[in-house]
Amino acid sequence: MGDGGFAGGKVTLPFTFNGEMFTYGKVRFYVSGWVNVEGFDINVPTKFALMLLTDEAAWSFLEAVSNTPLRPWVKEELLSQAALKGLESARQVLDTYLRNAPNGKPRFYKSRDSLGVDLTDGLVGMRFWTSNDLEEVVSQLPENVYCEVENLHFNLNSALYAEISTQIEDFFKFASRLAAALPFLTYRRCRNCLKMYFSERSEAYRLLKEIDRDAAWRKARVAFWKRLDDEEVVEYAKGLIVSDGCGEVFYVTKDGQVFKLVYKGANMPDVVFRTYRTGKLPRHIVEVKDPKELKLVAKIVAKVSPDLSVVIAP
């Protein structure tokens, strides 16, 4: 044992634990609000962890909660309630949650943290604002403790809610496609598409098809730019696309010619991505002659093609 330390970096002693701190003689070790329990991928409140040390039934409850299709913070709430009010009280709440679970079939739920309703099958979900005439209906719904949702920023009144309820499967599939596109979609375009669903269904599906196409393009563009930023050089049909990491983009042909993109407009990400997808060089390029720039491009190209880099800058 060294000065002020102990061999091996750990010690085993008969501590006293009250759910908030370990005590050994005059020494107190304060514990944060959560602990990790081996084999369980959820945060366990320290007060519940104390129950695990003394009550076998607590382990059964932890196992049951861990295996439920509930949001992580709901599982943590149940464990906290068990520690505060007892296992039986928490079991009753858990039973209610399981009884109201969607189990793969879409249904409406009350949103816990906002005014509105959630439509979910337990795997994906959408949130809608609600009008005052739905207040009583919403208040009677069970809470959504099952799934994170995307807010579609669309208002439902009692008439629309009733219409959806008669064709909930079809509407859920439609709205799910919108939710999937939402990161690449303006809320205005989303709302217009939803409005059309209730007035002219065929036109709504035509708009949705366009949205799917545009979202797929934008998603692929984001993935391309992430790869280009990470790797600095990406192969395409006619050669290589190179980024210097400082905002400049170059095109290298298979025979070693180097062109620089001089277009700096807002559509620049699309311009570069379009070349990657189609193989066609954009109009706004100039051939690079500056030895310093050629040397820079050659250094990056050498990562994937040492022979071509020699051609660029002998």
C-alpha positions as CSV (number, residue, x, y, z in Angstrom):
1,M,0.0,0.0,0.0
2,G,1.5,3.4,-1.0
3,D,1.2,6.8,0.6
4,G,-2.5,7.8,0.8
5,G,-3.5,5.0,-1.5
6,F,-4.2,1.3,-1.7
7,A,-3.0,-1.5,-4.0
8,G,-5.2,-2.4,-7.0
9,G,-7.2,0.8,-7.0
10,K,-10.3,-0.7,-5.1
11,V,-11.3,-1.7,-1.6
12,T,-14.0,-3.9,-0.2
13,L,-15.5,-2.8,3.1
14,P,-18.8,-3.2,5.0
15,F,-20.5,0.1,3.9
16,T,-23.9,1.3,5.1
17,F,-26.1,2.6,2.3
18,N,-29.3,4.6,2.7
19,G,-30.1,5.3,-1.0
20,E,-28.2,8.6,-1.0
21,M,-24.8,7.8,0.4
22,F,-22.5,5.1,1.5
23,T,-21.1,5.4,5.1
24,Y,-18.0,3.8,6.6
25,G,-17.1,5.1,10.0
26,K,-16.7,8.9,9.7
27,V,-16.4,8.7,5.9
28,R,-19.5,9.5,3.7
29,F,-19.6,8.8,-0.1
30,Y,-22.5,10.7,-1.7
31,V,-24.2,9.0,-4.6
32,S,-25.9,10.8,-7.6
33,G,-29.5,10.2,-8.3
34,W,-28.9,7.3,-10.7
35,V,-26.9,4.1,-10.7
36,N,-26.1,1.5,-13.3
37,V,-27.2,-2.1,-12.8
38,E,-25.4,-4.7,-14.7
39,G,-27.5,-6.3,-17.4
40,F,-30.0,-3.4,-17.6
41,D,-29.9,-0.6,-20.1
42,I,-31.8,2.0,-18.0
43,N,-31.0,4.5,-15.3
44,V,-31.9,3.1,-11.9
45,P,-32.8,5.6,-9.1
46,T,-30.5,5.2,-6.1
47,K,-33.5,4.7,-3.8
48,F,-34.7,1.8,-6.0
49,A,-31.1,0.4,-6.0
50,L,-31.3,0.2,-2.2
51,M,-34.5,-2.0,-2.7
52,L,-32.5,-4.3,-5.0
53,L,-30.1,-5.0,-2.1
54,T,-32.9,-6.0,0.3
55,D,-36.0,-7.2,-1.7
56,E,-36.0,-10.0,-4.3
57,A,-39.3,-8.7,-5.6
58,A,-37.6,-5.5,-6.7
59,W,-35.5,-7.5,-9.1
60,S,-38.6,-9.0,-10.7
61,F,-40.1,-5.5,-11.1
62,L,-36.9,-4.1,-12.6
63,E,-36.9,-7.0,-15.1
64,A,-40.6,-6.4,-16.0
65,V,-40.1,-2.6,-16.4
66,S,-36.9,-3.1,-18.5
67,N,-38.8,-5.4,-21.0
68,T,-41.8,-3.1,-21.6
69,P,-42.3,-1.0,-24.8
70,L,-42.1,2.2,-22.8
71,R,-40.0,5.3,-23.3
72,P,-36.8,5.3,-21.1
73,W,-37.9,8.2,-18.9
74,V,-41.2,6.4,-18.2
75,K,-39.3,3.3,-17.0
76,E,-37.3,5.5,-14.7
77,E,-40.4,7.1,-13.3
78,L,-41.9,3.7,-12.5
79,L,-38.8,2.7,-10.6
80,S,-38.9,6.0,-8.7
81,Q,-42.5,5.5,-7.9
82,A,-41.8,2.0,-6.6
83,A,-39.1,3.4,-4.3
84,L,-41.4,6.2,-3.1
85,K,-44.9,4.6,-2.9
86,G,-44.1,0.8,-3.0
87,L,-43.9,-1.9,-5.6
88,E,-47.7,-2.5,-5.6
89,S,-48.5,1.1,-6.5
90,A,-45.9,1.1,-9.3
91,R,-47.2,-2.3,-10.6
92,Q,-50.7,-0.9,-11.0
93,V,-49.4,2.0,-13.1
94,L,-47.3,-0.4,-15.2
95,D,-50.4,-2.6,-15.7
96,T,-52.4,0.4,-16.9
97,Y,-49.6,1.4,-19.4
98,L,-49.5,-2.2,-20.8
99,R,-53.2,-2.4,-21.1
100,N,-53.3,0.8,-23.1
101,A,-50.3,0.0,-25.3
102,P,-50.8,0.3,-29.1
103,N,-49.1,-3.0,-29.8
104,G,-48.4,-2.1,-33.4
105,K,-51.9,-0.7,-34.2
106,P,-52.2,3.1,-34.5
107,R,-54.3,4.9,-31.9
108,F,-54.6,8.4,-30.4
109,Y,-53.0,9.3,-27.1
110,K,-52.8,12.4,-24.9
111,S,-49.5,14.3,-25.2
112,R,-47.9,14.6,-21.8
113,D,-45.7,17.6,-22.4
114,S,-47.8,19.8,-24.7
115,L,-51.4,20.6,-25.7
116,G,-52.3,18.1,-28.4
117,V,-52.7,14.5,-29.3
118,D,-50.2,11.9,-30.4
119,L,-50.9,9.2,-33.0
120,T,-48.7,6.2,-32.7
121,D,-48.4,2.5,-33.2
122,G,-45.7,2.3,-30.6
123,L,-42.8,2.4,-33.1
124,V,-43.3,5.8,-34.8
125,G,-45.6,8.6,-34.0
126,M,-46.9,12.1,-34.9
127,R,-48.1,15.0,-32.8
128,F,-51.0,17.2,-33.8
129,W,-52.3,20.4,-32.2
130,T,-55.9,20.3,-31.2
131,S,-58.8,22.9,-31.2
132,N,-60.8,23.7,-28.1
133,D,-63.7,21.5,-29.3
134,L,-61.5,18.5,-28.7
135,E,-60.4,19.4,-25.2
136,E,-62.8,16.9,-23.5
137,V,-62.0,14.1,-25.9
138,V,-58.3,14.6,-25.4
139,S,-58.6,14.6,-21.6
140,Q,-60.1,11.1,-21.7
141,L,-57.3,9.6,-23.8
142,P,-54.5,7.6,-22.2
143,E,-51.1,9.2,-22.1
144,N,-48.4,8.5,-24.7
145,V,-45.7,6.8,-22.8
146,Y,-44.7,4.6,-25.7
147,C,-43.0,6.5,-28.4
148,E,-41.2,9.7,-29.3
149,V,-43.1,11.7,-31.9
150,E,-42.6,14.2,-34.7
151,N,-44.7,17.3,-34.4
152,L,-46.4,17.9,-37.8
153,H,-47.7,21.4,-36.7
154,F,-51.1,20.7,-38.0
155,N,-54.3,21.5,-36.1
156,L,-57.1,18.9,-35.6
157,N,-60.7,19.9,-34.8
158,S,-63.4,17.5,-33.8
159,A,-64.5,16.9,-37.4
160,L,-61.1,16.0,-38.6
161,Y,-60.4,13.9,-35.5
162,A,-63.7,11.9,-36.2
163,E,-62.8,11.5,-39.9
164,I,-59.3,10.2,-39.0
165,S,-60.8,7.8,-36.5
166,T,-62.8,6.1,-39.2
167,Q,-59.8,5.5,-41.4
168,I,-57.0,5.5,-38.9
169,E,-54.8,2.9,-40.6
170,D,-54.7,4.8,-43.9
171,F,-54.1,8.2,-42.3
172,F,-51.4,6.8,-40.1
173,K,-49.5,5.5,-43.1
174,F,-49.9,8.8,-44.9
175,A,-48.8,10.9,-41.9
176,S,-45.9,8.5,-41.1
177,R,-44.4,9.2,-44.6
178,L,-44.7,13.0,-43.9
179,A,-43.1,12.5,-40.5
180,A,-40.2,10.6,-42.0
181,A,-39.6,13.4,-44.5
182,L,-40.0,16.2,-41.9
183,P,-36.2,16.8,-41.3
184,F,-36.0,17.7,-45.0
185,L,-39.5,19.4,-45.3
186,T,-40.9,22.8,-44.4
187,Y,-43.8,22.8,-42.0
188,R,-45.8,24.8,-44.5
189,R,-45.4,22.2,-47.2
190,C,-46.3,19.5,-44.6
191,R,-49.5,21.3,-43.6
192,N,-50.6,21.9,-47.2
193,C,-50.2,18.2,-47.9
194,L,-52.3,17.3,-44.8
195,K,-55.0,19.8,-45.7
196,M,-55.2,18.2,-49.2
197,Y,-55.7,14.8,-47.6
198,F,-59.0,15.9,-46.2
199,S,-60.2,17.7,-49.4
200,E,-58.7,15.9,-52.4
201,R,-57.2,12.6,-51.6
202,S,-55.6,11.8,-54.9
203,E,-53.9,15.2,-55.0
204,A,-52.6,14.7,-51.5
205,Y,-50.9,11.4,-52.5
206,R,-49.4,13.1,-55.6
207,L,-47.9,15.8,-53.3
208,L,-46.7,13.2,-50.9
209,K,-44.9,11.4,-53.7
210,E,-43.1,14.6,-54.6
211,I,-42.2,15.1,-50.9
212,D,-40.8,11.5,-50.7
213,R,-38.7,12.2,-53.8
214,D,-37.4,15.5,-52.5
215,A,-36.7,14.2,-49.0
216,A,-34.8,11.2,-50.5
217,W,-32.6,13.6,-52.6
218,R,-31.9,15.9,-49.6
219,K,-31.1,12.9,-47.3
220,A,-28.7,11.5,-49.8
221,R,-27.1,14.9,-50.3
222,V,-26.6,15.3,-46.5
223,A,-25.0,11.8,-46.5
224,F,-22.7,12.7,-49.4
225,W,-21.5,15.9,-47.9
226,K,-20.8,14.2,-44.6
227,R,-18.7,11.6,-46.4
228,L,-16.9,14.4,-48.4
229,D,-16.2,16.3,-45.2
230,D,-14.9,13.2,-43.4
231,E,-12.9,11.7,-46.2
232,E,-12.0,14.8,-48.3
233,V,-12.2,12.8,-51.5
234,V,-15.1,10.9,-53.0
235,E,-15.1,8.9,-56.3
236,Y,-17.8,9.6,-58.9
237,A,-18.4,8.4,-62.5
238,K,-15.8,10.7,-64.2
239,G,-13.1,10.9,-61.5
240,L,-12.9,12.3,-58.0
241,I,-14.5,15.1,-56.1
242,V,-12.1,16.7,-53.6
243,S,-12.7,19.1,-50.7
244,D,-9.8,21.0,-49.1
245,G,-11.7,21.4,-45.8
246,C,-11.8,25.2,-46.2
247,G,-14.8,25.5,-48.5
248,E,-13.1,24.8,-51.8
249,V,-14.2,21.9,-54.1
250,F,-12.2,20.4,-56.9
251,Y,-13.0,17.9,-59.6
252,V,-10.2,15.6,-60.8
253,T,-10.6,13.7,-64.0
254,K,-9.3,10.2,-64.5
255,D,-6.4,11.5,-66.6
256,G,-5.4,14.0,-63.9
257,Q,-6.9,17.3,-65.0
258,V,-8.0,19.4,-62.0
259,F,-11.0,21.9,-62.1
260,K,-12.1,24.2,-59.3
261,L,-15.7,25.0,-58.6
262,V,-16.0,28.8,-58.5
263,Y,-19.8,28.9,-57.8
264,K,-20.4,30.0,-54.2
265,G,-24.2,30.5,-54.2
266,A,-26.7,29.0,-51.7
267,N,-27.2,26.0,-54.1
268,M,-23.6,25.0,-54.0
269,P,-24.3,21.8,-52.0
270,D,-26.8,20.8,-54.7
271,V,-24.4,21.7,-57.5
272,V,-21.7,19.4,-56.2
273,F,-24.1,16.6,-55.3
274,R,-25.7,16.7,-58.7
275,T,-22.2,16.1,-60.3
276,Y,-21.8,13.1,-58.0
277,R,-25.1,11.7,-59.0
278,T,-25.1,12.4,-62.7
279,G,-21.4,12.5,-63.6
280,K,-21.9,15.9,-65.4
281,L,-19.5,18.7,-64.5
282,P,-21.1,22.0,-63.6
283,R,-20.6,25.2,-65.7
284,H,-19.0,27.2,-63.0
285,I,-15.5,25.6,-63.0
286,V,-12.0,26.7,-64.0
287,E,-9.0,24.6,-64.7
288,V,-6.4,24.8,-61.9
289,K,-2.9,25.8,-62.9
290,D,-1.6,27.2,-59.6
291,P,1.2,24.7,-58.4
292,K,0.3,25.3,-54.8
293,E,-3.4,24.3,-55.4
294,L,-2.3,21.3,-57.5
295,K,0.0,20.2,-54.8
296,L,-2.8,20.5,-52.2
297,V,-5.2,18.5,-54.4
298,A,-2.6,15.9,-55.1
299,K,-1.9,15.3,-51.4
300,I,-5.6,14.6,-50.8
301,V,-6.0,12.4,-53.9
302,A,-3.0,10.4,-52.7
303,K,-5.2,8.9,-50.0
304,V,-7.1,6.9,-52.7
305,S,-4.9,7.0,-55.8
306,P,-1.2,7.6,-55.3
307,D,-0.6,7.1,-59.0
308,L,-3.1,9.8,-60.0
309,S,-1.6,12.2,-57.4
310,V,1.7,12.0,-59.2
311,V,0.1,12.9,-62.5
312,I,-1.5,16.0,-60.8
313,A,1.7,17.3,-59.2
314,P,4.8,15.4,-60.4
